[in-house]
Amino acid sequence: MGSDSSGSGPLRFPVLMAEATYGIGEGPATRVSLSLPEGTAEAIRARVGKREFSAFIAEAVERELRGQVLDEYLADYESRKGPVSESARQRAREVFDEVFAEEGEWPAAS
């Protein structure tokens, strides 16, 4: 877990932009349009301020993507090996967070 299919590097999910490939959380910032309920936007601004709004959204999206990647891994594992207990799922999340935090890929979930 945490390596590409060759086992030689961190797990990457490529995004093609102008002939460059970036993993999640990598590459230059790009502008996107985003619609949120006003209450959600106000809560974010109140928590982090206007200047950190984009960083907050980026970190939240990266955490969500990381969670989805782990869920997909566990579903694949279960389809091949059988059910995974809740304690094993929790341990997998802890290991996943540790691996990405050590590699500097994504911050550990809080």
N, C-alpha and C positions, 0 to 999 in steps of 0.2 A: 504494500500500500504506500502511496507517496512517490512511486517511481513510474517513469514511462514504461512502455511495453518492453524496452530493451533492458530495463532495470538500471540504466546508467544515469538517470537524472530525475529532477522533480517532476511530478505529475503536471502536465500542461494541457490546457484546453485552448487551442489556437483560435485567434480572432484575426482575420486577414484585413489589413488596412494598408493601402498603398504599397503592396508587395512586402510588407513587414508582418511577421507573426508575433503576437504577444499572448502571454498567458494571462489569466485572470489577475487583475491588480497591477498589471505591467503596462508599459507604454505611455506615450504622452496623453494628456487629458484631451478629451474631445467633447464638444458641446452636444447635448441632447435635449430634447424637449420632454418635459415630464409633467403630468397632471396628478395632483394630490388633492384630497379633500382639504378644504381651508383649515379645518380644525387640526388636521395632522400637520400641515405646514406651520401653523401657529405654534403648535407644541414643539416642533423641531427648532424653530427660531428662538422660542423661550428657553430651550435647553442649551443650545449651542451658539446662538447668535446668527446674524445674517451672513457673516464672513465665513463661517464654518459649515454652512448648510450643505454645500455640495460634498464636502468631505464626509459629513455624517451619512448622507445618502449613499455615497460610494462604499463606505465601510459596511453599511447595512446590506447592500446588494451583494457584496463579496461574501458576507457571512451566510446569506441565504443560498448563494450558489454553492458554497462549501458544504452546507447542510444537504442540499440536493444531491451533490456528488456522492457524499457518504451514504445517503439513502439508496441511491442507485447501486452503489457497491454492495451494500447489505442485501438488497433485493436479489442481486445477481448471485451472491454467496448463498442465500437461502434457496434459490432455485436449483443450485448445484448440490448443496450439502444438507439442506433441511433447515428447520426453524432456528432462529437465534434468540436466546433468552434476553430479557430486558437488561439484566446485569452485563451481559456480553455486549449488547448495543451501547450501553453507557461507557463501558471500557473502550470500545471502538472509537466513540466520540472523543474520549480523553486522549487516546493515542493519536488520533487524527489531528487534534488541536496541537499536541506536543510536537508532532512532526512538522507541521506547517509553521509553528512558532519558531522552532529551531532553525529551519531553513530560511526564515524571514519572508516566506511567501505570503502568509496571511496572519494577522494577529489571532491569538487564541480567543475563542468565544468567551464571553463573560457571563 
